[in-house]
Amino acid sequence: MTDYLFPAPKVQSIPVIGEAAEYPVHRIFCVGRNYAAHAAEMGAEVDREAPFYFTKNPHAVLASGAVLPYPPGTADFHYEMELVLVLGQKVFRAAPDEAAQAIYAYGCGLDMTRRDLQGKAKDKRRPWDLGKDVEGSAVLAPLTRAGQVGAIGPQRIHLDVNGAPRQDAVLADMIHGVAEIVADLSHYYHLGPGDVIMTGTPAGVGAVSEGDVLTGGIEGLAPISLTIGAPE
């Protein structure tokens, strides 16, 4: 047994509805600008040829229902409601049909973003890490096995802040579908169990403040919620 100089980081995991065991998180990939209306509100053009990605570390995982302290270094902290998928099989250089078979489950997620820092990085053509890879910024609801969800497309995706509607769309609005995303990403990484993909957000993103309560959902999946707490 290996000895470590200090305690090893806790394995982050996501509950799976109907399962006693939880889904361990290895990596988190996120798709950018995957809804045309959201790209437009960000003043960006849509790349319909292929998805593009950024990443979050497992330290970003936070369970639905938690309180997230308003993070340091920002005055413009935004919500982004998203469909999340997780993989249950190894997949590498796959076609979309093969990639679809590797999807183990779906869930609701929030990609919380330091928008001001992301904007500064964009302006300087620098990586988005400070804006996106924020502690507690990948808020994840319990997962539902893919076989219980059916084809992705007609399901409504929505988010309220303090009971007021902010985001409302359908998953069919995604530019790149779930199988296409997994297939494309598999040409750059050896994907497999433990890999989480956040598939992008519809239009209507905006800033939150201390005390705000976010509630959202996707038809057929467990809902998600988050409270913004005081800064630490």
QUIWOZI-V106575 format. One record per residue. N is the residue number from 1. RES is the residue in three letters. OMEGA is omega in degrees with one decimal (999 if undefined). Layout:
N RES OMEGA
N RES OMEGA
This chain:
1 MET -177.4
2 THR 172.4
3 ASP 179.2
4 TYR -179.4
5 LEU 176.7
6 PHE -176.3
7 PRO 178.7
8 ALA 179.7
9 PRO 177.0
10 LYS 173.5
11 VAL 176.7
12 GLN -176.7
13 SER -178.0
14 ILE 174.9
15 PRO 175.3
16 VAL -177.6
17 ILE 179.9
18 GLY -178.7
19 GLU 175.0
20 ALA -180.0
21 ALA 178.4
22 GLU -178.9
23 TYR -179.5
24 PRO -177.5
25 VAL 176.7
26 HIS -179.4
27 ARG 176.7
28 ILE 174.3
29 PHE -178.9
30 CYS 179.6
31 VAL 179.3
32 GLY 172.2
33 ARG -177.1
34 ASN 171.6
35 TYR -174.3
36 ALA -177.5
37 ALA 177.4
38 HIS 177.1
39 ALA -179.4
40 ALA -178.7
41 GLU 175.5
42 MET 179.1
43 GLY -176.6
44 ALA 175.1
45 GLU -179.8
46 VAL 173.1
47 ASP -178.1
48 ARG -178.6
49 GLU -177.9
50 ALA 175.1
51 PRO 167.2
52 PHE -165.7
53 TYR 162.1
54 PHE -174.9
55 THR 170.1
56 LYS 175.8
57 ASN 178.7
58 PRO 178.1
59 HIS 179.0
60 ALA -174.9
61 VAL 177.1
62 LEU -177.7
63 ALA 172.0
64 SER -179.5
65 GLY -176.9
66 ALA 169.4
67 VAL 179.6
68 LEU 176.1
69 PRO 177.4
70 TYR -168.5
71 PRO 178.0
72 PRO 171.0
73 GLY -177.4
74 THR 170.5
75 ALA -176.0
76 ASP -174.8
77 PHE -171.0
78 HIS 171.1
79 TYR 170.8
80 GLU 179.3
81 MET -173.3
82 GLU 165.1
83 LEU 178.0
84 VAL 171.3
85 LEU 176.9
86 VAL -175.3
87 LEU 179.1
88 GLY 179.8
89 GLN 173.3
90 LYS 179.1
91 VAL -177.4
92 PHE -179.5
93 ARG -173.0
94 ALA 167.0
95 ALA -177.5
96 PRO -179.5
97 ASP 178.2
98 GLU -179.3
99 ALA -179.4
100 ALA -179.4
101 GLN -178.2
102 ALA -178.8
103 ILE -176.6
104 TYR -173.8
105 ALA 177.1
106 TYR 175.9
107 GLY 174.0
108 CYS 178.1
109 GLY 172.2
110 LEU 173.0
111 ASP -179.4
112 MET -164.7
113 THR 169.5
114 ARG -169.7
115 ARG -179.9
116 ASP 178.5
117 LEU 174.7
118 GLN -179.7
119 GLY 178.2
120 LYS 178.8
121 ALA 177.6
122 LYS -177.8
123 ASP -178.1
124 LYS -179.0
125 ARG 178.3
126 ARG 177.9
127 PRO -176.4
128 TRP -168.1
129 ASP -177.9
130 LEU 178.9
131 GLY -170.9
132 LYS -174.5
133 ASP -174.3
134 VAL 177.8
135 GLU 179.4
136 GLY -172.6
137 SER 174.3
138 ALA -177.2
139 VAL -170.4
140 LEU 175.7
141 ALA 175.8
142 PRO -175.1
143 LEU 174.1
144 THR -179.2
145 ARG -174.0
146 ALA -178.8
147 GLY 178.8
148 GLN -175.6
149 VAL -177.1
150 GLY -176.9
151 ALA 178.7
152 ILE 178.6
153 GLY -173.5
154 PRO -173.4
155 GLN 175.1
156 ARG 173.0
157 ILE -172.3
158 HIS 178.0
159 LEU 173.3
160 ASP 172.0
161 VAL -176.5
162 ASN 177.1
163 GLY -179.6
164 ALA -178.9
165 PRO 178.2
166 ARG 179.2
167 GLN 179.9
168 ASP -177.9
169 ALA 171.6
170 VAL -177.0
171 LEU 176.5
172 ALA 178.0
173 ASP 178.5
174 MET 178.4
175 ILE 179.3
176 HIS -178.4
177 GLY -172.9
178 VAL -180.0
179 ALA 178.5
180 GLU 179.8
181 ILE -178.9
182 VAL 179.7
183 ALA -178.8
184 ASP -178.6
185 LEU -178.5
186 SER 175.1
187 HIS 179.0
188 TYR -177.5
189 TYR 166.9
190 HIS -176.2
191 LEU 178.2
192 GLY -179.6
193 PRO -176.8
194 GLY -179.6
195 ASP -177.7
196 VAL 178.1
197 ILE 174.2
198 MET -160.9
199 THR 177.3
200 GLY -172.0
201 THR 173.3
202 PRO 176.1
203 ALA 176.0
204 GLY 179.9
205 VAL -179.5
206 GLY -174.9
207 ALA 174.9
208 VAL 178.9
209 SER 176.0
210 GLU 179.8
211 GLY 179.9
212 ASP 177.6
213 VAL -179.5
214 LEU 176.1
215 THR -177.9
216 GLY 179.8
217 GLY 172.3
218 ILE -177.1
219 GLU 177.8
220 GLY -178.2
221 LEU 176.7
222 ALA -178.5
223 PRO -178.1
224 ILE 176.0
225 SER -179.7
226 LEU 173.0
227 THR 178.5
228 ILE -177.1
229 GLY 178.7
230 ALA 176.1
231 PRO 178.3
232 GLU 999
